[in-house]
Amino acid sequence: MRLPAALLLMVALPVVAQDLDARFSCSTKGSDHGESVIYADAGEMRLHGDKIDAFRWESSLFRSTHGFECSIDDGDGLVAESREVGAGREWRVTLSDAQAARERRGYEFARLPSCSIRLEREGDQLSIKPSCPALCGSRGNFTELSVNLKTGTCQYQE
């Protein structure tokens, strides 16, 4: 059976998956303003296009005298947007009401009313780029990192 040329072209085009199914657990030693620190992150992110099936991320920064931790999950009122970017896929996960999420966590002082986490996937590589000044305490709430979804290898961005 011969297929029309236009149909053959459609079959031959690469399809970028709209699904993200990622689980990771990472840690590394680093430096923050000259002080030795340990970064630790663990998460699960399952998205299908703009639909969030599961989302959980815990990000910690430990110093010699104290530490900071922040977490976000699908109970925080998350909204996702998905789009194709070049050879990959990008998701943007935001809080529908950042101040309400802060108040549920017991933070009474106001912060910038935003939280955005950009997830960029190209092949097996997932880059996680947070901008969440609103969710937890006073530090930068989450650490930027990338994860190889096949090997589990993590790379922290400094």
N, C-alpha and C positions, 0 to 999 in steps of 0.2 A: 504494500500500500504506500503510495506516495503522498507525503504531507505538503501542503502549500509552503512556500519559502518563508512567509511571515510566521507561520506556526513553528517551523524549525528554528528560526531565530529566537523565538520566545523560549523554547525548550533549552537552547544552548546558553542562554544568559545565566550568569551565576546568581544564586539567590542568597541574600544576606538573611541569616536567621534573626527573627525578632525575639527569640527566647534567650534568657540568661538564666543559667543554673550554676551558681557559684557558691562554694564553701571554702573558707580559708582560715588559717590560724598562723600568725606570723609574729616574730619578735626579733629585735636587733638592738645592739648597743649603739649609741650615737652620742652626739654632743648638741647641747642647746645653749647658745650664748656662752660657750666655753666650759659648761658644766656637763659631766658625764651623766647620761640618762639611758633608760631602757624604754623602748617603744614596744608595745604589745597590742595586737589587733586580732579579733576573731569575728567572723561573720558568716551569714548565709543570705544570699540574695537570689530570689527566684522571681523573674518577671517574664510576662508574656505580652509583648507589645507594651501598651500603656497600663496593663493590669498587673498589680502586685500580688503574687501568690504568697510570698513570704519575704520578709526583710528584717534582718537583725544584724547590728554591727556594734561591737564594743571596742573602744579605743582607749588605751591607757598610756600615760607617760609617767615613769617612775624616776625620781631623783634620789639622792642618798638620804635625804631627810623626810621626804614626803612624795606623794604622787597625786595624779589627777586621772579621773576616769570619766568617760562619757559614753552613753549608749543611745541607740535609736532603734526603734522596731516598728512593725506595722501597726501597733496600737497607738502610735503617736499622731495619727491622722496624716498619713503620707499620700502623696499624689505623684504619679509617674507620667513622663512624656517620653516617647521613643521616636528616633528618626535614624535613617540610614545616612552614614557619613563615609564617603569614599568606598573603601573595601570593607568597612566595618559598620557597627551599629553603636549608637550613643543613647543613653537614657539620662534623664534629669529627674531626680527624686527630690521633692520639696515637702515641707510641712504646710498643711492647709491653714493652720493657725499656730504660728511659732510661739507667740506669747502664752497661749493657753497650754501648750505642751510644756513650757518652762514652769508655769504655775502648778501643773500637775506634779512636777518633779520637786516642788518646794522652793523654787527660786523666785523671790518676791521682787527683786530689782529688775528694772527694764533693760533690755539689750536691743541691738538692732533686730528688727522684726523679720528676720529671714533665716532660712537654712536651705541650702541646696547641695546635693551630692551628685556630681557628674560621673557616670559610669561609661567608659569608652572601651569597647571590645573590638579588637582586630585579631582574627584568628584565635589562638589560645591565650592571648594576652589581654588582661583586663586592667585598665587604669582606673583608680578610684580617686576622684578629686573633690574633696569637700570644701565647702564654704559655709560653715554653720556657726556664726557667732551667737546665735540666739538660744541654742538648746540647753546647754549645761552651765557650768560655772564661768569663770572669767578667762580661762586660757583658750587658745585655739582648740576647739572641741575634738576634732578628729585629725588623724595624721594621713597625709597623702601617700599613697603607695600603689604599686602595681603587682599583680599576681599572675603567674602562668597557671592557667586552669588545668593544664594537663599534668604538669610536674609538681605544682604546689609551691614553687619557688617564689619568694616575695622579694621585692625591691622597694625600699623606702626612699622617698624623695626628700631631699634636704634643701 
